[in-house]
C-alpha cells in the first residue's frame, strides 16, 4: 500500500461526500418547491409586510 492509494481514496471519498450533499440539496429544493406549489394552489399566499410609510419602525 502506497501513499498514492491513501491520497486517491481520500479524494474519492471527498468527491463522494460532496456529490451526496449536492444531490441532497437538489432533491430537498425540489421537495420544497413542490410544497410551495401545493400551498399556493390551496390558497395560502406569501405576503411581505409593508414598510411603514412615515419612516417609523413598527
CHARMM internal coordinates of N, CA and C (Angstrom, degrees):
IC EDIT
DIST 1 N 1 CA 1.4382
DIST 1 CA 1 C 1.5273
ANGL 1 N 1 CA 1 C 109.24
DIST 1 C 2 N 1.2853
ANGL 1 CA 1 C 2 N 113.74
DIHE 1 N 1 CA 1 C 2 N 125.35
DIST 2 N 2 CA 1.4630
ANGL 1 C 2 N 2 CA 118.51
DIHE 1 CA 1 C 2 N 2 CA -177.46
DIST 2 CA 2 C 1.5257
ANGL 2 N 2 CA 2 C 110.57
DIHE 1 C 2 N 2 CA 2 C -104.84
DIST 2 C 3 N 1.3003
ANGL 2 CA 2 C 3 N 113.97
DIHE 2 N 2 CA 2 C 3 N 171.59
DIST 3 N 3 CA 1.4579
ANGL 2 C 3 N 3 CA 119.66
DIHE 2 CA 2 C 3 N 3 CA 176.99
DIST 3 CA 3 C 1.5242
ANGL 3 N 3 CA 3 C 110.40
DIHE 2 C 3 N 3 CA 3 C -64.56
DIST 3 C 4 N 1.3160
ANGL 3 CA 3 C 4 N 117.15
DIHE 3 N 3 CA 3 C 4 N -33.07
DIST 4 N 4 CA 1.4629
ANGL 3 C 4 N 4 CA 121.43
DIHE 3 CA 3 C 4 N 4 CA -179.79
DIST 4 CA 4 C 1.5278
ANGL 4 N 4 CA 4 C 110.87
DIHE 3 C 4 N 4 CA 4 C -60.90
DIST 4 C 5 N 1.3259
ANGL 4 CA 4 C 5 N 117.35
DIHE 4 N 4 CA 4 C 5 N -35.71
DIST 5 N 5 CA 1.4672
ANGL 4 C 5 N 5 CA 120.71
DIHE 4 CA 4 C 5 N 5 CA 177.67
DIST 5 CA 5 C 1.5258
ANGL 5 N 5 CA 5 C 110.33
DIHE 4 C 5 N 5 CA 5 C -61.59
DIST 5 C 6 N 1.3120
ANGL 5 CA 5 C 6 N 117.17
DIHE 5 N 5 CA 5 C 6 N -48.22
DIST 6 N 6 CA 1.4670
ANGL 5 C 6 N 6 CA 121.11
DIHE 5 CA 5 C 6 N 6 CA -179.39
DIST 6 CA 6 C 1.5267
ANGL 6 N 6 CA 6 C 111.31
DIHE 5 C 6 N 6 CA 6 C -64.44
DIST 6 C 7 N 1.3139
ANGL 6 CA 6 C 7 N 116.54
DIHE 6 N 6 CA 6 C 7 N -41.28
DIST 7 N 7 CA 1.4670
ANGL 6 C 7 N 7 CA 120.26
DIHE 6 CA 6 C 7 N 7 CA 178.63
DIST 7 CA 7 C 1.5243
ANGL 7 N 7 CA 7 C 109.83
DIHE 6 C 7 N 7 CA 7 C -65.11
DIST 7 C 8 N 1.3175
ANGL 7 CA 7 C 8 N 117.14
DIHE 7 N 7 CA 7 C 8 N -44.34
DIST 8 N 8 CA 1.4638
ANGL 7 C 8 N 8 CA 120.85
DIHE 7 CA 7 C 8 N 8 CA 178.71
DIST 8 CA 8 C 1.5219
ANGL 8 N 8 CA 8 C 111.80
DIHE 7 C 8 N 8 CA 8 C -62.89
DIST 8 C 9 N 1.2996
ANGL 8 CA 8 C 9 N 117.70
DIHE 8 N 8 CA 8 C 9 N -42.30
DIST 9 N 9 CA 1.4654
ANGL 8 C 9 N 9 CA 120.96
DIHE 8 CA 8 C 9 N 9 CA 178.48
DIST 9 CA 9 C 1.5270
ANGL 9 N 9 CA 9 C 111.34
DIHE 8 C 9 N 9 CA 9 C -66.79
DIST 9 C 10 N 1.3230
ANGL 9 CA 9 C 10 N 116.67
DIHE 9 N 9 CA 9 C 10 N -35.73
DIST 10 N 10 CA 1.4680
ANGL 9 C 10 N 10 CA 119.73
DIHE 9 CA 9 C 10 N 10 CA 177.54
DIST 10 CA 10 C 1.5211
ANGL 10 N 10 CA 10 C 110.75
DIHE 9 C 10 N 10 CA 10 C -63.90
DIST 10 C 11 N 1.3344
ANGL 10 CA 10 C 11 N 116.65
DIHE 10 N 10 CA 10 C 11 N -45.30
DIST 11 N 11 CA 1.4628
ANGL 10 C 11 N 11 CA 120.21
DIHE 10 CA 10 C 11 N 11 CA 177.28
DIST 11 CA 11 C 1.5249
ANGL 11 N 11 CA 11 C 111.16
DIHE 10 C 11 N 11 CA 11 C -63.87
DIST 11 C 12 N 1.3197
ANGL 11 CA 11 C 12 N 117.53
DIHE 11 N 11 CA 11 C 12 N -40.84
DIST 12 N 12 CA 1.4666
ANGL 11 C 12 N 12 CA 121.23
DIHE 11 CA 11 C 12 N 12 CA -179.89
DIST 12 CA 12 C 1.5274
ANGL 12 N 12 CA 12 C 110.68
DIHE 11 C 12 N 12 CA 12 C -64.85
DIST 12 C 13 N 1.3151
ANGL 12 CA 12 C 13 N 117.70
DIHE 12 N 12 CA 12 C 13 N -44.24
DIST 13 N 13 CA 1.4577
ANGL 12 C 13 N 13 CA 121.33
DIHE 12 CA 12 C 13 N 13 CA 179.37
DIST 13 CA 13 C 1.5312
ANGL 13 N 13 CA 13 C 110.66
DIHE 12 C 13 N 13 CA 13 C -65.32
DIST 13 C 14 N 1.3177
ANGL 13 CA 13 C 14 N 116.76
DIHE 13 N 13 CA 13 C 14 N -42.08
DIST 14 N 14 CA 1.4605
ANGL 13 C 14 N 14 CA 120.70
DIHE 13 CA 13 C 14 N 14 CA 178.12
DIST 14 CA 14 C 1.5247
ANGL 14 N 14 CA 14 C 110.40
DIHE 13 C 14 N 14 CA 14 C -62.72
DIST 14 C 15 N 1.3155
ANGL 14 CA 14 C 15 N 117.04
DIHE 14 N 14 CA 14 C 15 N -43.81
DIST 15 N 15 CA 1.4621
ANGL 14 C 15 N 15 CA 120.81
DIHE 14 CA 14 C 15 N 15 CA 178.06
DIST 15 CA 15 C 1.5152
ANGL 15 N 15 CA 15 C 111.94
DIHE 14 C 15 N 15 CA 15 C -62.61
DIST 15 C 16 N 1.3217
ANGL 15 CA 15 C 16 N 116.59
DIHE 15 N 15 CA 15 C 16 N -39.73
DIST 16 N 16 CA 1.4590
ANGL 15 C 16 N 16 CA 120.76
DIHE 15 CA 15 C 16 N 16 CA 178.50
DIST 16 CA 16 C 1.5282
ANGL 16 N 16 CA 16 C 110.60
DIHE 15 C 16 N 16 CA 16 C -64.58
DIST 16 C 17 N 1.3126
ANGL 16 CA 16 C 17 N 116.96
DIHE 16 N 16 CA 16 C 17 N -45.18
DIST 17 N 17 CA 1.4671
ANGL 16 C 17 N 17 CA 120.70
DIHE 16 CA 16 C 17 N 17 CA -179.93
DIST 17 CA 17 C 1.5226
ANGL 17 N 17 CA 17 C 110.88
DIHE 16 C 17 N 17 CA 17 C -63.08
DIST 17 C 18 N 1.3173
ANGL 17 CA 17 C 18 N 117.67
DIHE 17 N 17 CA 17 C 18 N -44.83
DIST 18 N 18 CA 1.4626
ANGL 17 C 18 N 18 CA 121.21
DIHE 17 CA 17 C 18 N 18 CA 179.05
DIST 18 CA 18 C 1.5254
ANGL 18 N 18 CA 18 C 110.09
DIHE 17 C 18 N 18 CA 18 C -62.72
DIST 18 C 19 N 1.3288
ANGL 18 CA 18 C 19 N 117.96
DIHE 18 N 18 CA 18 C 19 N -41.66
DIST 19 N 19 CA 1.4654
ANGL 18 C 19 N 19 CA 121.64
DIHE 18 CA 18 C 19 N 19 CA 178.75
DIST 19 CA 19 C 1.5230
ANGL 19 N 19 CA 19 C 111.36
DIHE 18 C 19 N 19 CA 19 C -62.92
DIST 19 C 20 N 1.3220
ANGL 19 CA 19 C 20 N 117.00
DIHE 19 N 19 CA 19 C 20 N -41.87
DIST 20 N 20 CA 1.4641
ANGL 19 C 20 N 20 CA 120.84
DIHE 19 CA 19 C 20 N 20 CA 178.46
DIST 20 CA 20 C 1.5276
ANGL 20 N 20 CA 20 C 110.45
DIHE 19 C 20 N 20 CA 20 C -64.31
DIST 20 C 21 N 1.3188
ANGL 20 CA 20 C 21 N 117.63
DIHE 20 N 20 CA 20 C 21 N -41.97
DIST 21 N 21 CA 1.4605
ANGL 20 C 21 N 21 CA 120.47
DIHE 20 CA 20 C 21 N 21 CA 178.73
DIST 21 CA 21 C 1.5248
ANGL 21 N 21 CA 21 C 111.62
DIHE 20 C 21 N 21 CA 21 C -64.28
DIST 21 C 22 N 1.3257
ANGL 21 CA 21 C 22 N 117.34
DIHE 21 N 21 CA 21 C 22 N -41.88
DIST 22 N 22 CA 1.4637
ANGL 21 C 22 N 22 CA 121.02
DIHE 21 CA 21 C 22 N 22 CA 178.07
DIST 22 CA 22 C 1.5291
ANGL 22 N 22 CA 22 C 110.12
DIHE 21 C 22 N 22 CA 22 C -62.78
DIST 22 C 23 N 1.3310
ANGL 22 CA 22 C 23 N 117.76
DIHE 22 N 22 CA 22 C 23 N -44.55
DIST 23 N 23 CA 1.4639
ANGL 22 C 23 N 23 CA 121.35
DIHE 22 CA 22 C 23 N 23 CA 178.92
DIST 23 CA 23 C 1.5272
ANGL 23 N 23 CA 23 C 110.41
DIHE 22 C 23 N 23 CA 23 C -63.08
DIST 23 C 24 N 1.3168
ANGL 23 CA 23 C 24 N 117.57
DIHE 23 N 23 CA 23 C 24 N -42.37
DIST 24 N 24 CA 1.4543
ANGL 23 C 24 N 24 CA 121.87
DIHE 23 CA 23 C 24 N 24 CA -179.97
DIST 24 CA 24 C 1.5351
ANGL 24 N 24 CA 24 C 110.42
DIHE 23 C 24 N 24 CA 24 C -60.30
DIST 24 C 25 N 1.3302
ANGL 24 CA 24 C 25 N 116.75
DIHE 24 N 24 CA 24 C 25 N -46.78
DIST 25 N 25 CA 1.4594
ANGL 24 C 25 N 25 CA 121.41
DIHE 24 CA 24 C 25 N 25 CA 179.40
DIST 25 CA 25 C 1.5204
ANGL 25 N 25 CA 25 C 110.40
DIHE 24 C 25 N 25 CA 25 C -62.88
DIST 25 C 26 N 1.3143
ANGL 25 CA 25 C 26 N 117.66
DIHE 25 N 25 CA 25 C 26 N -41.17
DIST 26 N 26 CA 1.4628
ANGL 25 C 26 N 26 CA 121.98
DIHE 25 CA 25 C 26 N 26 CA -179.38
DIST 26 CA 26 C 1.5316
ANGL 26 N 26 CA 26 C 110.31
DIHE 25 C 26 N 26 CA 26 C -64.18
DIST 26 C 27 N 1.3342
ANGL 26 CA 26 C 27 N 117.42
DIHE 26 N 26 CA 26 C 27 N -48.62
DIST 27 N 27 CA 1.4612
ANGL 26 C 27 N 27 CA 120.83
DIHE 26 CA 26 C 27 N 27 CA -179.96
DIST 27 CA 27 C 1.5309
ANGL 27 N 27 CA 27 C 111.38
DIHE 26 C 27 N 27 CA 27 C -65.16
DIST 27 C 28 N 1.3206
ANGL 27 CA 27 C 28 N 117.28
DIHE 27 N 27 CA 27 C 28 N -39.03
DIST 28 N 28 CA 1.4581
ANGL 27 C 28 N 28 CA 120.51
DIHE 27 CA 27 C 28 N 28 CA 178.55
DIST 28 CA 28 C 1.5269
ANGL 28 N 28 CA 28 C 110.56
DIHE 27 C 28 N 28 CA 28 C -65.54
DIST 28 C 29 N 1.3145
ANGL 28 CA 28 C 29 N 117.65
DIHE 28 N 28 CA 28 C 29 N -39.82
DIST 29 N 29 CA 1.4587
ANGL 28 C 29 N 29 CA 121.30
DIHE 28 CA 28 C 29 N 29 CA 176.93
DIST 29 CA 29 C 1.5185
ANGL 29 N 29 CA 29 C 111.69
DIHE 28 C 29 N 29 CA 29 C -61.56
DIST 29 C 30 N 1.3195
ANGL 29 CA 29 C 30 N 116.72
DIHE 29 N 29 CA 29 C 30 N -41.42
DIST 30 N 30 CA 1.4611
ANGL 29 C 30 N 30 CA 120.24
DIHE 29 CA 29 C 30 N 30 CA 177.32
DIST 30 CA 30 C 1.5211
ANGL 30 N 30 CA 30 C 110.73
DIHE 29 C 30 N 30 CA 30 C -63.37
DIST 30 C 31 N 1.3198
ANGL 30 CA 30 C 31 N 116.96
DIHE 30 N 30 CA 30 C 31 N -41.56
DIST 31 N 31 CA 1.4700
ANGL 30 C 31 N 31 CA 120.52
DIHE 30 CA 30 C 31 N 31 CA 179.17
DIST 31 CA 31 C 1.5225
ANGL 31 N 31 CA 31 C 110.94
DIHE 30 C 31 N 31 CA 31 C -64.47
DIST 31 C 32 N 1.3442
ANGL 31 CA 31 C 32 N 117.52
DIHE 31 N 31 CA 31 C 32 N -41.85
DIST 32 N 32 CA 1.4617
ANGL 31 C 32 N 32 CA 119.94
DIHE 31 CA 31 C 32 N 32 CA 179.25
DIST 32 CA 32 C 1.5256
ANGL 32 N 32 CA 32 C 111.04
DIHE 31 C 32 N 32 CA 32 C -65.54
DIST 32 C 33 N 1.3443
ANGL 32 CA 32 C 33 N 118.07
DIHE 32 N 32 CA 32 C 33 N -40.19
DIST 33 N 33 CA 1.4603
ANGL 32 C 33 N 33 CA 120.61
DIHE 32 CA 32 C 33 N 33 CA 177.39
DIST 33 CA 33 C 1.5210
ANGL 33 N 33 CA 33 C 111.20
DIHE 32 C 33 N 33 CA 33 C -62.44
DIST 33 C 34 N 1.3425
ANGL 33 CA 33 C 34 N 116.41
DIHE 33 N 33 CA 33 C 34 N -38.73
DIST 34 N 34 CA 1.4629
ANGL 33 C 34 N 34 CA 120.76
DIHE 33 CA 33 C 34 N 34 CA 178.46
DIST 34 CA 34 C 1.5236
ANGL 34 N 34 CA 34 C 110.08
DIHE 33 C 34 N 34 CA 34 C -65.57
DIST 34 C 35 N 1.3311
ANGL 34 CA 34 C 35 N 117.19
DIHE 34 N 34 CA 34 C 35 N -43.03
DIST 35 N 35 CA 1.4588
ANGL 34 C 35 N 35 CA 120.89
DIHE 34 CA 34 C 35 N 35 CA 177.22
DIST 35 CA 35 C 1.5234
ANGL 35 N 35 CA 35 C 111.34
DIHE 34 C 35 N 35 CA 35 C -60.74
DIST 35 C 36 N 1.3356
ANGL 35 CA 35 C 36 N 116.58
DIHE 35 N 35 CA 35 C 36 N -43.66
DIST 36 N 36 CA 1.4641
ANGL 35 C 36 N 36 CA 120.08
DIHE 35 CA 35 C 36 N 36 CA 179.32
DIST 36 CA 36 C 1.5198
ANGL 36 N 36 CA 36 C 110.97
DIHE 35 C 36 N 36 CA 36 C -62.81
DIST 36 C 37 N 1.3222
ANGL 36 CA 36 C 37 N 117.30
DIHE 36 N 36 CA 36 C 37 N -40.84
DIST 37 N 37 CA 1.4681
ANGL 36 C 37 N 37 CA 120.83
DIHE 36 CA 36 C 37 N 37 CA 178.75
DIST 37 CA 37 C 1.5227
ANGL 37 N 37 CA 37 C 110.48
DIHE 36 C 37 N 37 CA 37 C -63.45
DIST 37 C 38 N 1.3279
ANGL 37 CA 37 C 38 N 117.33
DIHE 37 N 37 CA 37 C 38 N -40.30
DIST 38 N 38 CA 1.4613
ANGL 37 C 38 N 38 CA 120.40
DIHE 37 CA 37 C 38 N 38 CA 178.55
DIST 38 CA 38 C 1.5340
ANGL 38 N 38 CA 38 C 111.05
DIHE 37 C 38 N 38 CA 38 C -66.15
DIST 38 C 39 N 1.3224
ANGL 38 CA 38 C 39 N 117.02
DIHE 38 N 38 CA 38 C 39 N -41.84
DIST 39 N 39 CA 1.4593
ANGL 38 C 39 N 39 CA 120.13
DIHE 38 CA 38 C 39 N 39 CA 178.42
DIST 39 CA 39 C 1.5231
ANGL 39 N 39 CA 39 C 110.99
DIHE 38 C 39 N 39 CA 39 C -63.99
DIST 39 C 40 N 1.3297
ANGL 39 CA 39 C 40 N 117.29
DIHE 39 N 39 CA 39 C 40 N -44.66
DIST 40 N 40 CA 1.4547
ANGL 39 C 40 N 40 CA 120.31
DIHE 39 CA 39 C 40 N 40 CA 179.63
DIST 40 CA 40 C 1.5237
ANGL 40 N 40 CA 40 C 111.22
DIHE 39 C 40 N 40 CA 40 C -66.03
DIST 40 C 41 N 1.3330
ANGL 40 CA 40 C 41 N 117.77
DIHE 40 N 40 CA 40 C 41 N -35.20
DIST 41 N 41 CA 1.4598
ANGL 40 C 41 N 41 CA 120.89
DIHE 40 CA 40 C 41 N 41 CA 177.68
DIST 41 CA 41 C 1.5222
ANGL 41 N 41 CA 41 C 111.27
DIHE 40 C 41 N 41 CA 41 C -68.05
DIST 41 C 42 N 1.3316
ANGL 41 CA 41 C 42 N 117.40
DIHE 41 N 41 CA 41 C 42 N -29.08
DIST 42 N 42 CA 1.4584
ANGL 41 C 42 N 42 CA 120.62
DIHE 41 CA 41 C 42 N 42 CA -179.86
DIST 42 CA 42 C 1.5241
ANGL 42 N 42 CA 42 C 112.19
DIHE 41 C 42 N 42 CA 42 C -84.92
DIST 42 C 43 N 1.3209
ANGL 42 CA 42 C 43 N 117.83
DIHE 42 N 42 CA 42 C 43 N -1.80
DIST 43 N 43 CA 1.4576
ANGL 42 C 43 N 43 CA 120.96
DIHE 42 CA 42 C 43 N 43 CA 176.22
DIST 43 CA 43 C 1.5100
ANGL 43 N 43 CA 43 C 114.65
DIHE 42 C 43 N 43 CA 43 C 106.85
DIST 43 C 44 N 1.3068
ANGL 43 CA 43 C 44 N 118.33
DIHE 43 N 43 CA 43 C 44 N -6.06
DIST 44 N 44 CA 1.4643
ANGL 43 C 44 N 44 CA 120.90
DIHE 43 CA 43 C 44 N 44 CA 177.55
DIST 44 CA 44 C 1.5191
ANGL 44 N 44 CA 44 C 107.45
DIHE 43 C 44 N 44 CA 44 C -79.03
DIST 44 C 45 N 1.3199
ANGL 44 CA 44 C 45 N 116.43
DIHE 44 N 44 CA 44 C 45 N 126.45
DIST 45 N 45 CA 1.4614
ANGL 44 C 45 N 45 CA 121.36
DIHE 44 CA 44 C 45 N 45 CA -178.17
DIST 45 CA 45 C 1.5163
ANGL 45 N 45 CA 45 C 110.46
DIHE 44 C 45 N 45 CA 45 C -118.05
DIST 45 C 46 N 1.3202
ANGL 45 CA 45 C 46 N 115.68
DIHE 45 N 45 CA 45 C 46 N 151.48
DIST 46 N 46 CA 1.4589
ANGL 45 C 46 N 46 CA 120.74
DIHE 45 CA 45 C 46 N 46 CA 174.07
DIST 46 CA 46 C 1.5186
ANGL 46 N 46 CA 46 C 107.55
DIHE 45 C 46 N 46 CA 46 C -88.22
DIST 46 C 47 N 1.3271
ANGL 46 CA 46 C 47 N 115.85
DIHE 46 N 46 CA 46 C 47 N 133.49
DIST 47 N 47 CA 1.4551
ANGL 46 C 47 N 47 CA 120.17
DIHE 46 CA 46 C 47 N 47 CA 178.98
DIST 47 CA 47 C 1.5141
ANGL 47 N 47 CA 47 C 109.49
DIHE 46 C 47 N 47 CA 47 C -130.34
DIST 47 C 48 N 1.3030
ANGL 47 CA 47 C 48 N 114.88
DIHE 47 N 47 CA 47 C 48 N 138.06
DIST 48 N 48 CA 1.4577
ANGL 47 C 48 N 48 CA 120.33
DIHE 47 CA 47 C 48 N 48 CA 174.07
DIST 48 CA 48 C 1.5267
ANGL 48 N 48 CA 48 C 107.33
DIHE 47 C 48 N 48 CA 48 C -94.56
DIST 48 C 49 N 1.3022
ANGL 48 CA 48 C 49 N 115.83
DIHE 48 N 48 CA 48 C 49 N 139.80
DIST 49 N 49 CA 1.4563
ANGL 48 C 49 N 49 CA 119.48
DIHE 48 CA 48 C 49 N 49 CA 177.25
DIST 49 CA 49 C 1.5090
ANGL 49 N 49 CA 49 C 109.62
DIHE 48 C 49 N 49 CA 49 C -70.89
DIST 49 C 50 N 1.3100
ANGL 49 CA 49 C 50 N 117.09
DIHE 49 N 49 CA 49 C 50 N 132.97
DIST 50 N 50 CA 1.4674
ANGL 49 C 50 N 50 CA 121.29
DIHE 49 CA 49 C 50 N 50 CA -179.86
DIST 50 CA 50 C 1.5184
ANGL 50 N 50 CA 50 C 109.38
DIHE 49 C 50 N 50 CA 50 C -70.42
DIST 50 C 51 N 1.3060
ANGL 50 CA 50 C 51 N 115.64
DIHE 50 N 50 CA 50 C 51 N 139.26
DIST 51 N 51 CA 1.4646
ANGL 50 C 51 N 51 CA 120.99
DIHE 50 CA 50 C 51 N 51 CA 177.08
DIST 51 CA 51 C 1.5169
ANGL 51 N 51 CA 51 C 108.99
DIHE 50 C 51 N 51 CA 51 C -73.80
DIST 51 C 52 N 1.3156
ANGL 51 CA 51 C 52 N 117.92
DIHE 51 N 51 CA 51 C 52 N 143.43
DIST 52 N 52 CA 1.4688
ANGL 51 C 52 N 52 CA 119.65
DIHE 51 CA 51 C 52 N 52 CA 178.42
DIST 52 CA 52 C 1.5318
ANGL 52 N 52 CA 52 C 110.48
DIHE 51 C 52 N 52 CA 52 C -61.73
DIST 52 C 53 N 1.3138
ANGL 52 CA 52 C 53 N 116.62
DIHE 52 N 52 CA 52 C 53 N 136.78
DIST 53 N 53 CA 1.4571
ANGL 52 C 53 N 53 CA 120.42
DIHE 52 CA 52 C 53 N 53 CA -176.08
DIST 53 CA 53 C 1.5335
ANGL 53 N 53 CA 53 C 112.96
DIHE 52 C 53 N 53 CA 53 C -79.58
DIST 53 C 54 N 1.3424
ANGL 53 CA 53 C 54 N 117.90
DIHE 53 N 53 CA 53 C 54 N -21.88
DIST 54 N 54 CA 1.4564
ANGL 53 C 54 N 54 CA 119.85
DIHE 53 CA 53 C 54 N 54 CA -178.21
DIST 54 CA 54 C 1.5330
ANGL 54 N 54 CA 54 C 113.04
DIHE 53 C 54 N 54 CA 54 C -90.62
DIST 54 C 55 N 1.3100
ANGL 54 CA 54 C 55 N 117.54
DIHE 54 N 54 CA 54 C 55 N 1.74
DIST 55 N 55 CA 1.4586
ANGL 54 C 55 N 55 CA 121.07
DIHE 54 CA 54 C 55 N 55 CA 177.64
DIST 55 CA 55 C 1.5120
ANGL 55 N 55 CA 55 C 113.85
DIHE 54 C 55 N 55 CA 55 C 88.41
DIST 55 C 56 N 1.3252
ANGL 55 CA 55 C 56 N 117.60
DIHE 55 N 55 CA 55 C 56 N -6.51
DIST 56 N 56 CA 1.4636
ANGL 55 C 56 N 56 CA 120.31
DIHE 55 CA 55 C 56 N 56 CA 179.05
DIST 56 CA 56 C 1.5125
ANGL 56 N 56 CA 56 C 109.55
DIHE 55 C 56 N 56 CA 56 C -80.00
DIST 56 C 57 N 1.3239
ANGL 56 CA 56 C 57 N 116.83
DIHE 56 N 56 CA 56 C 57 N 143.75
DIST 57 N 57 CA 1.4562
ANGL 56 C 57 N 57 CA 119.34
DIHE 56 CA 56 C 57 N 57 CA 178.29
DIST 57 CA 57 C 1.5229
ANGL 57 N 57 CA 57 C 109.38
DIHE 56 C 57 N 57 CA 57 C -84.43
DIST 57 C 58 N 1.3307
ANGL 57 CA 57 C 58 N 114.81
DIHE 57 N 57 CA 57 C 58 N 148.45
DIST 58 N 58 CA 1.4736
ANGL 57 C 58 N 58 CA 119.21
DIHE 57 CA 57 C 58 N 58 CA -177.19
DIST 58 CA 58 C 1.4896
ANGL 58 N 58 CA 58 C 112.47
DIHE 57 C 58 N 58 CA 58 C -88.27
END
COOR INIT
IC SEED 1 N 1 CA 1 C
IC BUILD
